[in-house]
Amino acid sequence: KVSIFWFRRDLRIEDNAGLFQALSEKDPVLPLFIFDTNILDRLPSKKDGRVEFIHQSITQLNKAIGGHLCVKYGNPIDIFKELLNEWDVARIYTNHDYERYGLDRDATISSLAKEKRVEFKTFKDQVVFEKDEVLSGAGTPYTVFTPYSRKWKALLAGIVLPNYPSSTSTNYISETFSIPSLTDIGFQPSGLHFPQAIVADELIKSYAQDRDFPAKPGTSRLSVHLRFGTVSIRSLVRQVLGKSEVWLNELIWRDFYFNILHHFPHISDRHSFRKEYDRMNWRNNEEEFKAWCEGKTGYPIVDAGMRELNATGFMHNRVRMIVASFLVKHLLIDWRWGEAYFAEKLLDFDFAANNGGWQWAAGSGCDAAPYFRVFNPTLQTQKFDQSLAYIKKWVPELQELTYPTPIVNHEFARGRVLAAYKEALGK
Ligand code: FAD
């Protein structure tokens, strides 16, 4: 008999809840990773940095577990049908997924396992608190961040955050496998740079001061690692406690958006969190959308952000807020267009955080910026990139005649969007 442990958004052996549980059982563990064609086939480019990042991560993972990682390519349902025929499987363990596709897929595999009398069990690993763990006194989910974070911190103070040791067992199956190359699965190197999976205590300490200035290396750049679980969220919480309340809050925002996704599944149906915002009459001008995507709006801070995204797969959080606000409020383009573009480009793309960020910018989300707050790109630049160091890095032609004139006048756009919101919301 074997236990299967299925790696997904937890590509590490250290402090991995489900892996630890699988290794604690008496049967040897068949560690598994599946390149899921339901996801891969929908990617618009064969030079996708996320696929390359995953490929690198599982290569390291395989080394760390002595070459025993079994890597498959295909539809997970079919693959599990094969595995359940091939191996005498006692149980399948994996960590919780919170996105709709993952939940549906897991439900199918769970019933497949049940038919064969195989146990299918999932564990909390990706977040600190999940599902109904952080509820208000009245037993309802929070939709505002500050009270949520207060409760989150109170709960944390009452528990010992588990740290699942990775070295308890060498209890893997004896077989070793080879990992397909990136080209074997139809992809090519993206040329993107992947940040390190560590954060220095100094950065955590200066985070509150530096985090809003995109020219400074003031944020951790851990988002891609949190996305694919190459670092443990619990290890980061342990590291930050007592050092920076502000950085801890960012990690809590991440849990918060997973909490929203769990309790308000209508956001997975492309609906606004606040449904009345679905009445908005967007302009959705395709040429203007293209100019935004390419970083050619004539607003340097917006263009710098979009070019950073296109070139690196990353964008600084302050600039994400500015470009998102610009698309929705200055250009009156449906936030879902921007959400989809980010989903295509961001290395750290995560449905819950991305949807949360976009709906925040559009004013349609939980705890969102009010609809009447329209970021002024010029003032944002004066505040957060006064020396223009960030802008000049990404928009070197700023002073030249080739740089486009602003796509729309700020005051005009402000009046236009306020009128559109008022009409939609009946204000
Ligand atoms: P740090 O500032 O060092 O923060 C540490 C970690 O906390 C991050 O790695 C991230 O996991 C988490 N975090 C920080 N801010 C947020 C936040 N507002 N919401 C949720 N988690 C947060 N983040 C994503 O991980 N994936 C996305 O797809 C995504 N899309 C976004 C879209 C928009 C429009 C906006 C405004 C924000 C989005 N964010 C997203 C949140 C945030 O911009 C990034 O998490 C952050 O810029 C990543 O950089 P960092 O790792 O240096 O973050």
Residues whose N, C-alpha, C, O or C-beta is under 5 A from the ligand:
A	BS01	FAD	T219 S220 R221 L222 S223 L226 E250 L251 W253 R254 M315 H316 N317 R320 M321 A324 L346 D348 F349 D350 A353 N354 G357 W358
